[in-house]
Amino acid sequence: MLRVLSICSGVGMLDLGLRLAINARTVCYVEREIPSVKILAARMEDGTLDAAPVWSDLTTFDGRPWRGLVDIVAGG
């Protein structure tokens, strides 16, 4: 299964599409808009999206720890 790092995730529709199309699993979301984060959290809770941490600021997100742990960086 491919692992996805999702930046500018929005409400997770790209992540859901990748999950359905290529059996990918999102391992981290980066999203700063609170309404979108609330929807991401609700979709993770109901199982529509993969449960994963949400980072709130792309400008302070350090991708180095994810090097070698993800196969796809997807951005909305």
Beta strands, then each sheet from edge to edge (+ up, - down):
strand 1: 3-7
strand 2: 25-30
strand 3: 54-55
strand 4: 72-75
sheet 1: 3+ 2+ 1+ 4+
end
